[in-house]
Amino acid sequence: MTKANRKHLIIVGGGASGIACAITCKQKNPDMEITILEQNERICKKILKTGNGKCNLGNINIVNGCYYNQDFALKKVREFDVAAFFDDIGLLTKVDEQGRMYPYSETATSVVEIIKDKLDRLGVNIRCSFEVLKITKTDKFIIQGVDETIIADYLVIATGSNSQEKTNGYLILENLGHTIKKLSPRLVPIKVQENVKSLQGIRIKCQATIGNYQEKGEILFKENGLSGILTLNISRYVSYNDKISLDLIPEIDEKVLERKISEGLVERDISTILRGMLPKMVALDIMKRATKVEDVAHVIKNYIFTVDTLYGFDSSQVTRGGVDTSEVDDNFASKKINNLYIIGEVLDVDGACGGYNLMFAWMSGKKVGLTI
């Protein structure tokens, strides 16, 4: 097949979903010309940040609650074999006790190196520092950059979200006729109305409850709010003025805890007793909230904080909102424009911490690569 007759696929975005799409499509159709357009100076930029640099690739525990908008996401992710995908490109993986999948090397740089090597060997074109300004559709797609216009037969939008990044993917898709649901940061620290400055830097394991949602994990106190993985997951469910209840000693029943404190008062004061259970500054804060033994035990089991606002997109891992999933089919093809596909975080799907968002990105990219 001559170059002039080859079909051309343009993928806008060099993150996880765009990469998975390019690799899969090129493996199945070597004659297709495939080009990734990335606005940054390199691809895989966000992948390097995941899992604190260890790169949490996915999670084998796919259960209810993993995803917001799970009716669209859950079944598709369950059908995806993330370990097989990485084995195919030459990356050895392992799974920890929480079901989180990591590269065996536990370094994100090794993931990126293997990805780049695979793309290079397949002959996928990569154009970095390419900002897409506008896309129009006639019989083909016309992708307009700052200094260049590219024509494509197939178009995949894999621009990611506003979390720790700037993207015009939402605007591009809106201009192509798609609906963008309201955007807000998620998996993000929470500012609270209470004064927590004295607790700044303290980490504490606890059980958090917000409405009907409950989870155990670690909270990190910030100058004006809460952080840590547990907080990030809570952020998916909170609104202004909501009450977050922390159970600081979830293993012990409140009445049993009350009795333990009472028995301890025979030889020690309440301050000493609490410092034998909790970090000093947390103990002091609890004493400000309660004086009677029964009240102290109750506060330990119901340490309440009131939601003020969420931190911004710069502090978030994912974005709530995006392209309305009712406007794409089960293969992520646009229902509005032929040969247009929409994948990854630009869609209105967001998952919990633990590799679920990257899992959705790899899955959607591979599915579109096979479809095309």
C-alpha positions as CSV (number, residue, x, y, z in Angstrom):
1,M,0.0,0.0,0.0
2,T,1.4,3.4,-1.0
3,K,1.7,6.1,1.6
4,A,-0.9,8.2,-0.3
5,N,-3.5,5.4,0.0
6,R,-2.8,4.6,3.7
7,K,-5.5,5.5,6.2
8,H,-4.3,8.1,8.8
9,L,-5.3,8.0,12.4
10,I,-4.6,11.0,14.6
11,I,-4.6,10.7,18.3
12,V,-4.7,14.0,20.2
13,G,-3.0,13.3,23.5
14,G,0.1,11.3,24.5
15,G,-1.1,10.0,27.8
16,A,-2.1,6.4,28.9
17,S,-5.3,6.1,26.8
18,G,-3.8,7.6,23.6
19,I,-0.7,5.4,23.9
20,A,-2.7,2.2,24.4
21,C,-4.8,3.1,21.4
22,A,-1.8,3.7,19.2
23,I,0.0,0.5,20.2
24,T,-3.1,-1.7,19.8
25,C,-4.1,-0.2,16.5
26,K,-0.7,-0.4,15.0
27,Q,-0.2,-4.0,16.1
28,K,-3.4,-5.0,14.4
29,N,-3.0,-2.8,11.3
30,P,0.7,-2.1,10.6
31,D,-0.1,-0.4,7.3
32,M,-2.1,2.4,9.0
33,E,-0.3,5.7,9.5
34,I,-0.7,6.6,13.2
35,T,0.3,10.0,14.7
36,I,0.1,11.1,18.3
37,L,-0.1,14.8,18.8
38,E,1.0,15.9,22.3
39,Q,0.9,19.5,23.5
40,N,3.7,19.0,26.1
41,E,7.4,18.6,25.3
42,R,7.1,14.8,25.9
43,I,4.6,12.1,26.1
44,C,3.7,10.1,29.3
45,K,4.1,13.2,31.5
46,K,1.3,12.4,34.0
47,I,2.3,8.7,34.1
48,L,5.6,9.6,35.7
49,K,3.7,11.1,38.7
50,T,1.4,8.1,39.5
51,G,1.8,6.0,42.5
52,N,4.4,8.4,44.0
53,G,6.7,7.6,41.2
54,K,6.2,3.8,41.4
55,C,3.4,4.0,38.7
56,N,0.1,2.3,40.0
57,L,-0.9,0.8,36.6
58,G,-4.3,-0.6,37.6
59,N,-6.1,-2.7,40.2
60,I,-7.5,-6.3,40.0
61,N,-10.2,-5.6,42.6
62,I,-13.0,-4.1,40.5
63,V,-16.0,-3.7,42.8
64,N,-19.0,-1.4,43.1
65,G,-18.0,2.1,44.0
66,C,-14.7,2.0,42.1
67,Y,-16.1,4.4,39.5
68,Y,-18.4,7.3,39.4
69,N,-20.7,6.7,36.5
70,Q,-20.0,3.0,37.0
71,D,-22.9,1.9,34.8
72,F,-20.8,3.0,31.9
73,A,-17.3,2.0,33.2
74,L,-17.5,-1.1,35.5
75,K,-18.3,-3.9,33.0
76,K,-15.8,-2.6,30.5
77,V,-13.0,-2.5,33.0
78,R,-13.8,-5.9,34.4
79,E,-13.4,-7.4,30.9
80,F,-10.0,-5.8,30.5
81,D,-6.8,-7.9,31.3
82,V,-4.4,-5.1,32.3
83,A,-1.6,-7.6,33.1
84,A,-1.8,-9.2,29.7
85,F,-1.7,-5.7,28.0
86,F,1.6,-4.9,29.7
87,D,3.0,-8.4,29.3
88,D,2.4,-7.9,25.6
89,I,4.5,-4.8,25.4
90,G,7.3,-6.3,27.5
91,L,6.6,-5.0,31.0
92,L,6.6,-7.3,34.0
93,T,4.1,-6.4,36.6
94,K,3.2,-7.4,40.2
95,V,0.1,-7.0,42.5
96,D,0.2,-5.9,46.1
97,E,-2.1,-7.0,48.9
98,Q,-4.6,-4.3,48.1
99,G,-4.9,-5.5,44.5
100,R,-2.9,-2.5,43.1
101,M,-0.7,-3.4,40.1
102,Y,2.8,-1.9,39.7
103,P,5.7,-2.5,37.3
104,Y,8.0,-5.1,38.9
105,S,10.7,-2.4,38.9
106,E,8.4,-0.1,40.9
107,T,9.6,2.8,38.8
108,A,7.4,4.9,36.5
109,T,10.5,5.7,34.4
110,S,10.8,2.0,33.3
111,V,7.1,2.0,32.2
112,V,7.7,5.1,30.1
113,E,10.9,3.7,28.6
114,I,9.1,0.4,27.6
115,I,6.2,2.4,26.1
116,K,8.5,4.6,24.1
117,D,10.5,1.7,22.8
118,K,7.3,-0.1,21.8
119,L,5.9,2.9,19.9
120,D,9.3,3.4,18.2
121,R,9.5,-0.2,17.1
122,L,5.9,-0.1,15.8
123,G,6.6,3.0,13.8
124,V,4.1,5.3,15.5
125,N,4.7,9.0,14.8
126,I,5.0,11.2,17.8
127,R,4.7,15.0,17.5
128,C,5.4,16.7,20.8
129,S,4.8,20.4,21.5
130,F,2.0,20.3,19.0
131,E,-1.0,22.4,20.2
132,V,-4.3,21.6,18.5
133,L,-6.2,24.8,18.1
134,K,-9.3,23.7,16.1
135,I,-10.7,20.5,14.5
136,T,-13.4,20.5,11.8
137,K,-14.9,17.6,10.0
138,T,-15.8,17.3,6.3
139,D,-15.3,13.9,4.7
140,K,-12.1,13.8,6.7
141,F,-10.9,15.5,9.9
142,I,-8.9,18.8,9.6
143,I,-6.7,19.3,12.6
144,Q,-5.3,22.8,12.8
145,G,-2.2,23.5,14.8
146,V,-0.2,26.7,15.4
147,D,1.9,26.4,12.2
148,E,0.5,23.3,10.5
149,T,-2.8,21.6,9.4
150,I,-3.1,17.8,9.4
151,I,-5.7,15.7,7.6
152,A,-6.9,12.4,9.2
153,D,-9.4,9.6,8.3
154,Y,-9.9,8.7,12.0
155,L,-9.6,10.9,15.1
156,V,-9.2,9.9,18.7
157,I,-9.4,12.5,21.4
158,A,-7.4,11.4,24.4
159,T,-6.5,14.8,25.9
160,G,-7.0,13.9,29.6
161,S,-8.5,16.2,32.2
162,N,-7.8,19.5,33.9
163,S,-6.2,17.7,36.9
164,Q,-2.5,18.9,37.2
165,E,-2.7,19.9,33.5
166,K,-4.2,22.3,31.1
167,T,-6.3,20.9,28.2
168,N,-8.5,22.3,25.5
169,G,-9.9,18.9,24.8
170,Y,-13.3,19.8,26.3
171,L,-13.6,22.9,24.1
172,I,-12.6,20.9,21.0
173,L,-15.2,18.3,21.7
174,E,-17.8,20.9,22.5
175,N,-17.2,22.6,19.2
176,L,-17.6,19.2,17.5
177,G,-21.1,19.1,19.1
178,H,-20.5,17.1,22.3
179,T,-22.0,17.9,25.7
180,I,-19.5,18.7,28.5
181,K,-20.8,18.0,32.0
182,K,-19.8,20.3,34.8
183,L,-16.1,20.0,35.7
184,S,-14.8,19.8,39.3
185,P,-11.6,18.5,40.9
186,R,-11.8,15.0,42.6
187,L,-9.3,12.8,44.5
188,V,-8.2,16.1,46.0
189,P,-7.5,17.4,49.6
190,I,-10.5,19.0,51.4
191,K,-10.5,22.4,53.1
192,V,-12.5,22.3,56.4
193,Q,-14.2,25.0,58.4
194,E,-12.6,24.0,61.7
195,N,-9.2,25.4,62.7
196,V,-6.7,22.5,62.2
197,K,-3.5,24.5,62.0
198,S,-2.2,22.9,65.3
199,L,-2.6,19.4,63.6
200,Q,-0.7,20.2,60.5
201,G,1.6,17.4,59.4
202,I,0.0,14.8,61.7
203,R,-0.9,11.4,60.0
204,I,-3.5,9.2,61.7
205,K,-5.2,6.0,60.7
206,C,-8.9,6.0,61.1
207,Q,-12.3,5.2,59.6
208,A,-14.1,8.0,57.8
209,T,-17.8,8.3,57.2
210,I,-19.5,10.7,54.9
211,G,-23.2,10.0,54.4
212,N,-23.5,6.4,53.4
213,Y,-19.9,6.1,52.4
214,Q,-17.4,4.6,54.8
215,E,-13.7,3.7,54.4
216,K,-10.6,3.0,56.5
217,G,-7.3,4.6,55.7
218,E,-4.9,7.4,56.6
219,I,-5.6,11.1,57.0
220,L,-2.9,13.7,56.8
221,F,-3.8,17.1,58.3
222,K,-2.9,20.2,56.4
223,E,-2.8,23.8,57.5
224,N,-6.4,24.3,56.6
225,G,-7.8,20.9,55.8
226,L,-7.4,17.2,55.3
227,S,-5.3,15.2,52.8
228,G,-4.0,11.6,52.5
229,I,-5.4,8.8,50.4
230,L,-8.5,8.4,52.6
231,T,-9.3,12.1,52.1
232,L,-8.8,11.9,48.4
233,N,-11.4,9.1,48.2
234,I,-13.8,10.9,50.5
235,S,-13.6,13.9,48.1
236,R,-15.6,12.0,45.5
237,Y,-18.6,12.2,47.8
238,V,-18.6,15.6,49.6
239,S,-20.2,19.0,49.1
240,Y,-20.1,22.3,51.0
241,N,-21.1,22.0,54.7
242,D,-21.1,18.2,54.7
243,K,-19.9,16.6,58.0
244,I,-16.9,14.2,57.8
245,S,-16.8,11.9,60.8
246,L,-13.6,10.2,61.7
247,D,-13.5,7.2,64.1
248,L,-10.0,7.4,65.5
249,I,-10.1,4.0,67.2
250,P,-12.5,1.9,65.0
251,E,-11.4,-1.4,66.6
252,I,-12.9,-0.5,70.0
253,D,-16.6,0.0,70.7
254,E,-17.5,3.4,72.2
255,K,-18.8,2.0,75.5
256,V,-15.7,-0.1,75.9
257,L,-13.5,3.0,75.1
258,E,-15.4,5.0,77.7
259,R,-14.8,2.3,80.3
260,K,-11.1,2.2,79.5
261,I,-10.8,6.0,79.9
262,S,-12.7,5.9,83.2
263,E,-10.6,3.1,84.6
264,G,-7.4,5.0,83.7
265,L,-8.5,8.1,85.7
266,V,-7.8,6.2,88.9
267,E,-4.0,6.8,88.3
268,R,-3.8,9.4,85.5
269,D,-5.4,12.5,84.2
270,I,-7.4,12.6,81.0
271,S,-4.6,14.3,79.1
272,T,-2.2,11.5,79.9
273,I,-4.7,8.8,79.0
274,L,-5.4,10.3,75.6
275,R,-1.7,10.8,74.8
276,G,-1.4,7.0,75.4
277,M,-4.0,6.5,72.6
278,L,-3.5,9.3,70.1
279,P,-0.9,11.9,68.8
280,K,-0.4,14.6,71.4
281,M,-1.9,17.5,69.4
282,V,-4.9,15.4,68.4
283,A,-5.5,14.5,72.0
284,L,-5.3,18.2,73.0
285,D,-7.8,19.1,70.3
286,I,-10.2,16.4,71.5
287,M,-10.0,17.9,75.0
288,K,-11.0,21.3,73.6
289,R,-14.1,19.6,72.2
290,A,-15.1,17.6,75.2
291,T,-14.5,17.4,79.0
292,K,-16.7,14.6,80.4
293,V,-15.4,11.0,80.0
294,E,-18.4,9.9,78.0
295,D,-18.1,13.0,75.7
296,V,-14.4,12.4,75.1
297,A,-15.0,8.8,74.1
298,H,-17.8,10.0,71.7
299,V,-15.6,12.6,70.1
300,I,-12.8,10.0,69.6
301,K,-15.4,7.8,67.8
302,N,-17.0,10.9,66.0
303,Y,-14.2,13.4,65.3
304,I,-16.2,15.8,63.1
305,F,-14.9,18.1,60.4
306,T,-17.1,20.3,58.2
307,V,-16.4,20.6,54.5
308,D,-15.6,24.1,53.3
309,T,-14.3,23.6,49.7
310,L,-12.2,21.2,47.7
311,Y,-8.6,22.2,46.8
312,G,-8.3,23.1,43.1
313,F,-7.5,21.2,39.9
314,D,-3.7,21.7,40.5
315,S,-4.0,19.5,43.6
316,S,-6.4,16.9,42.1
317,Q,-5.7,13.5,40.6
318,V,-8.9,13.4,38.5
319,T,-11.7,15.5,37.2
320,R,-15.4,14.9,37.8
321,G,-17.4,15.8,34.7
322,G,-16.4,15.8,31.0
323,V,-18.0,14.4,27.8
324,D,-21.4,13.0,28.5
325,T,-21.0,9.2,28.2
326,S,-24.4,8.8,26.7
327,E,-22.9,10.4,23.5
328,V,-20.5,7.6,22.9
329,D,-21.2,3.9,22.3
330,D,-19.7,0.9,24.0
331,N,-16.7,1.1,21.7
332,F,-16.1,4.8,22.7
333,A,-17.2,5.9,19.2
334,S,-19.0,9.2,19.0
335,K,-22.7,9.0,18.3
336,K,-22.5,12.4,16.7
337,I,-19.6,12.2,14.3
338,N,-18.4,9.2,12.3
339,N,-14.8,8.0,12.9
340,L,-14.5,10.1,16.0
341,Y,-13.5,8.3,19.2
342,I,-13.3,9.7,22.8
343,I,-11.3,7.9,25.5
344,G,-9.7,8.3,28.9
345,E,-10.2,11.1,31.4
346,V,-11.8,13.6,29.0
347,L,-15.0,11.4,29.5
348,D,-17.3,11.9,32.5
349,V,-15.8,8.9,34.4
350,D,-13.6,9.0,37.5
351,G,-12.4,6.3,39.8
352,A,-11.1,5.9,43.3
353,C,-7.4,5.9,44.3
354,G,-5.5,2.7,43.6
355,G,-5.0,2.6,39.9
356,Y,-8.6,2.7,38.7
357,N,-8.3,5.8,36.6
358,L,-5.2,4.6,34.8
359,M,-7.0,1.2,34.3
360,F,-9.9,3.0,32.6
361,A,-7.5,4.9,30.4
362,W,-5.5,1.8,29.2
363,M,-8.8,-0.1,28.7
364,S,-10.6,2.6,26.7
365,G,-7.5,3.1,24.5
366,K,-7.1,-0.6,23.7
367,K,-10.7,-1.0,23.0
368,V,-10.7,1.9,20.4
369,G,-7.4,0.6,18.9
370,L,-9.1,-2.8,18.3
371,T,-12.3,-1.1,16.9
372,I,-10.4,1.1,14.5
